[in-house]
Amino acid sequence: MLKNKKTLENLETIFRTSNSPEELFDSFRISIENKIKDEELYKILLRNKALSIDEILMYTEKICKVFPDLSYNIFFCVGQLLESISSYGKHNEKAFAYFMKAAGSNPGLNEPYLSIAKMYNSELNIPKFEIVAEAIEDGISKVDIKSPLCFALSNLYLDRREKEKALSYQKLGEIYQREGK
C-alpha cells in the first residue's frame, strides 16, 4: 500500500509540474497500466499547460474508455477546460462536444446543458445557435430537473429578440418549477 501511495504521489507531482509531454505520456501510461482509477489525478493531468488540445482529447478518450464510470466527470471537466482556454470561441465547438458527451454519459443531469447555454457566444454565434438550442431542447426531455434548462432557453431566445419563444420557455420553466422539476 505504501508503494501505491508513493507511486500515486509521484504521478500527481509529474502531472502537476512536468513541462515535458513525453514524461506526461510515460506517466499516464504507467497510471493506466496500473489501473489507477483516480478522477482527481487525471483532472490534474488534463489541466497541465504543457499539453496540446489534441493531447488533452487523446488522454480524455483513453481515460473514459478504460474507466467508463469516470466518464461524466472527466468529459464535463474537459468541456469546462476547453471553454476556459477558448479565446474568441476558438474551442467552443469542442467544448460543446465534450459537454454533450458528459450529458450522454449521465442523461439525468442538467449541468452540461446549462454549461452549453452559458458558453454560447451570441456575437460570434459559436457554437451555432440552432445547434445549442436543439441540444438544450432535447435535454429537457432527458434531465431530471427541467426548469433551469427552460429558463436558459428563454434567456437565449430573449437575447435573439425572439420574444414569443422566450415567453413560451419561461412559462414552461415555471410549470416545471411548480412541479419540482
C-alpha positions as CSV (number, residue, x, y, z in Angstrom):
1,M,0.0,0.0,0.0
2,L,2.9,2.4,0.8
3,K,4.3,1.7,-2.6
4,N,1.0,2.5,-4.3
5,K,0.7,5.7,-2.2
6,K,4.2,6.7,-3.2
7,T,3.5,5.9,-6.8
8,L,0.3,8.0,-6.7
9,E,2.2,10.9,-5.1
10,N,4.9,10.7,-7.8
11,L,2.4,10.6,-10.6
12,E,0.5,13.6,-9.2
13,T,3.7,15.6,-8.9
14,I,4.6,14.8,-12.5
15,F,1.1,15.6,-13.8
16,R,1.0,18.8,-11.9
17,T,4.5,20.1,-12.6
18,S,6.0,18.5,-15.7
19,N,6.6,20.6,-18.8
20,S,7.5,17.5,-20.9
21,P,4.8,15.9,-23.0
22,E,6.9,12.8,-23.2
23,E,7.2,12.5,-19.4
24,L,3.5,13.1,-19.0
25,F,2.7,10.4,-21.6
26,D,5.0,7.9,-19.9
27,S,3.5,8.7,-16.5
28,F,0.0,8.4,-18.0
29,R,0.8,5.0,-19.5
30,I,2.1,3.9,-16.1
31,S,-1.1,5.0,-14.4
32,I,-3.3,3.2,-16.9
33,E,-1.2,0.0,-16.8
34,N,-1.5,0.0,-13.0
35,K,-5.3,0.6,-13.3
36,I,-5.1,3.7,-11.1
37,K,-8.7,4.8,-11.0
38,D,-8.4,8.3,-9.6
39,E,-10.5,11.0,-11.2
40,E,-8.7,13.9,-9.4
41,L,-5.3,12.6,-10.6
42,Y,-6.5,12.6,-14.2
43,K,-8.0,16.0,-13.9
44,I,-4.6,17.3,-12.8
45,L,-3.1,15.8,-15.9
46,L,-5.7,17.2,-18.2
47,R,-5.2,20.7,-16.8
48,N,-1.4,20.6,-17.4
49,K,-0.4,23.6,-19.6
50,A,2.2,21.6,-21.4
51,L,-0.4,19.5,-23.2
52,S,-1.8,20.4,-26.6
53,I,-5.6,20.3,-27.2
54,D,-5.1,17.1,-29.2
55,E,-3.2,15.5,-26.3
56,I,-5.9,16.5,-23.8
57,L,-8.6,15.0,-26.0
58,M,-6.5,11.8,-26.5
59,Y,-6.0,11.4,-22.8
60,T,-9.6,12.1,-22.1
61,E,-10.8,9.4,-24.5
62,K,-8.4,6.8,-23.1
63,I,-9.4,7.6,-19.5
64,C,-13.1,7.3,-20.3
65,K,-12.6,4.1,-22.3
66,V,-10.6,2.4,-19.5
67,F,-12.7,3.8,-16.7
68,P,-16.2,4.3,-18.1
69,D,-17.7,5.2,-14.7
70,L,-15.4,8.3,-14.6
71,S,-16.7,9.5,-18.0
72,Y,-19.3,12.0,-16.8
73,N,-16.9,14.0,-14.6
74,I,-13.9,13.7,-17.0
75,F,-15.9,14.8,-20.0
76,F,-17.5,17.6,-18.1
77,C,-14.1,18.7,-16.8
78,V,-12.7,18.8,-20.3
79,G,-15.7,20.7,-21.6
80,Q,-15.0,23.3,-18.9
81,L,-11.3,23.3,-19.6
82,L,-11.8,23.9,-23.3
83,E,-14.3,26.6,-22.7
84,S,-12.0,28.4,-20.3
85,I,-9.0,28.4,-22.7
86,S,-11.1,29.4,-25.7
87,S,-10.3,32.9,-26.9
88,Y,-12.8,34.3,-29.4
89,G,-14.7,31.0,-29.3
90,K,-11.8,29.0,-30.8
91,H,-12.5,25.8,-28.8
92,N,-16.2,26.3,-28.0
93,E,-17.3,23.7,-30.6
94,K,-15.0,21.1,-29.0
95,A,-16.2,22.2,-25.5
96,F,-19.8,21.8,-26.8
97,A,-18.9,18.2,-27.9
98,Y,-17.5,17.3,-24.5
99,F,-20.4,18.8,-22.7
100,M,-22.6,16.6,-24.9
101,K,-20.5,13.6,-24.1
102,A,-20.9,14.3,-20.4
103,A,-24.7,14.6,-20.9
104,G,-24.7,11.3,-22.8
105,S,-22.9,9.6,-20.0
106,N,-25.3,10.8,-17.3
107,P,-28.5,11.9,-19.0
108,G,-30.4,12.9,-15.9
109,L,-28.1,15.8,-15.0
110,N,-28.7,19.2,-16.4
111,E,-25.3,20.8,-15.8
112,P,-23.8,20.0,-19.2
113,Y,-26.8,21.7,-20.9
114,L,-26.6,24.7,-18.7
115,S,-22.8,25.0,-19.4
116,I,-23.6,24.9,-23.2
117,A,-26.2,27.7,-22.7
118,K,-23.7,29.7,-20.7
119,M,-20.8,29.4,-23.1
120,Y,-22.9,30.3,-26.2
121,N,-21.3,33.4,-27.8
122,S,-24.1,35.4,-29.4
123,E,-21.7,37.9,-31.1
124,L,-19.8,35.2,-32.9
125,N,-22.7,32.7,-33.0
126,I,-20.3,30.0,-31.7
127,P,-21.4,27.2,-31.4
128,K,-24.2,27.9,-33.9
129,F,-27.4,29.0,-32.1
130,E,-29.6,26.4,-33.7
131,I,-27.3,23.6,-32.5
132,V,-27.2,25.0,-29.0
133,A,-31.0,25.5,-28.8
134,E,-31.6,22.0,-30.3
135,A,-29.3,20.3,-27.7
136,I,-30.9,22.1,-24.8
137,E,-34.4,21.4,-26.1
138,D,-33.5,17.7,-26.4
139,G,-32.0,17.8,-22.9
140,I,-35.3,19.0,-21.4
141,S,-36.8,15.6,-22.2
142,K,-33.9,13.7,-20.6
143,V,-32.9,15.6,-17.4
144,D,-34.5,15.2,-14.0
145,I,-34.6,18.9,-13.2
146,K,-36.0,20.6,-16.3
147,S,-36.9,24.2,-15.2
148,P,-33.3,25.6,-15.3
149,L,-33.0,24.4,-19.0
150,C,-36.3,26.1,-19.9
151,F,-35.1,29.3,-18.2
152,A,-31.8,29.1,-20.0
153,L,-33.5,28.7,-23.4
154,S,-35.8,31.6,-22.5
155,N,-32.8,33.8,-21.9
156,L,-31.1,32.7,-25.2
157,Y,-34.2,33.4,-27.2
158,L,-34.7,36.7,-25.4
159,D,-31.1,37.7,-26.4
160,R,-32.1,37.0,-30.0
161,R,-35.2,39.1,-29.6
162,E,-37.5,36.1,-30.2
163,K,-39.9,37.1,-27.6
164,E,-42.6,34.5,-28.3
165,K,-40.2,31.6,-27.9
166,A,-38.6,33.2,-24.9
167,L,-42.0,33.6,-23.2
168,S,-43.1,30.1,-24.0
169,Y,-39.9,28.6,-22.4
170,Q,-40.3,30.9,-19.4
171,K,-43.8,29.7,-18.9
172,L,-42.8,26.0,-19.4
173,G,-40.0,26.6,-16.9
174,E,-42.4,28.0,-14.3
175,I,-44.7,25.0,-14.8
176,Y,-41.8,22.5,-14.2
177,Q,-40.6,24.6,-11.3
178,R,-44.0,24.3,-9.6
179,E,-43.9,20.6,-10.1
180,G,-40.4,20.4,-8.5
181,K,-38.8,19.5,-11.8
